[in-house]
Amino acid sequence: MDCRLKRSEDFDKVFKKGTRVFSNNLTLIYFAAGTMKVGYAVGKKHGSSVKRNRIKRLLREAFRSFLPCVKDGFFFVFIPKVKEDYSLAEFKNSMQYMLKKAGLFNDEKNRTAPH
């Protein structure tokens, strides 16, 4: 299953009509849709293409650990905040906080990331 948000129309829809949730490291924008798709918006302010691609790889890996316990039927866009260094643990903690705050987990027992 390919759950990547690719089309610019979908990104525009999420940015215009989506609900925003903030944390120290990330901003989550989500929008109710028919299927689950995830996109990552990493701008040129973050540095070279090598650094931007590394950030996207870390974000994809962090969200992959939450994939089984997140509600289906939403478009998600994660936007990292500009900082010097990024880590997988920080992204996982931020995602868990934001998904919990937005009520996007399937049920109460799956609120922690599987290891």
N, C-alpha and C positions, 0 to 999 in steps of 0.2 A: 504494500500500500504506500503510495507516494503522498505524503501529507505536507508537502512544502507549498508555501504560498509564493507563487511565481508571477502572476499577472499584475501589471501595474494598476488595472482597474480594481482588483481585489485589495491591493495595498491602499489605494485611494479611498475605497469604501470603509476600510477599517480606520484609517486616519480621520475621516470626516464624521463617521457615525459611531465609532467605538467608544468604550468606556476605558478610562485610564486609571492605572494603579501604579503607585510610586514606591521605590525602595532606595536604599543608599547607592546601589550599583546599577540598577536597571529601572526602566519604565516598561510596563506591560499595557498594551492596548488590545482589548478583545471585543469581538462583535459576534452576536448570535448568527449562525449560518446553518446550512444543512449538513455539512461535514466538518471534520477537524482539519485545519491547515495551519501551519506555523511558518512565520517569516521573521527575518532578522534584519534590522535596519542599522547598519554600521556606516556612519558618514566618514568623509575624508578628514574630518577633524581628529580622527583617531590615529592617523599616521599613514604609513605606506601600505600598499596592498598586502604585503606579507603580514603586517600587524593586524589589519582588518580581517583577513582570512583566518588568522589564528583566533581572533575574538569570536568569529562566527562558528568555528569548529568547537570552541569551548561552550558556546551557547547551545549548539545542537546536542552536544554530549550531556550537558546539564539537563536539558528538557527531556532527552531520551529516558533518563531515569524516572521521570514523573509520568511518562506517557501512559502506562497501564492504569494510573489512578486519577487521571484528569477526565472531566466530563467531555463527552463527544458533542459535536455540533457547534463549535466555535472556531472563528479565525483568530489567531493570536499573532501579535507582532511584539517582539522584544527589542528594546532600544537601550544599549549600554550607555552609561554616563562616561564622559571623557575623564580618564585618569592615567597614571603612569604605568601601572601594572595590573594584570587581571589574573584571577585564579579560578579554577573549576569549583572549588569549595565555596568561594564567595558567590558565584553565580547560582549554585544550587541553593544556598541559604536564602538568597534574594528571591529566587523563583518560588521556593516553598512558602516564604512569607507572603508574597503577592497572590499566589494561587489560593492560599488559605484565606487571605483578606477578602478576595473577590468571591469566595464560595464556589470555586471551580473544581474542587475535589469530588470524586464520586460518593464517598461516604466518610464517616468519622474516623474509622480505623486506618485508612490509607493516607494519613496526613503527613507521614514522613517518607523521605526518599528511600527506596530500596538501595542497598549497597552492592 
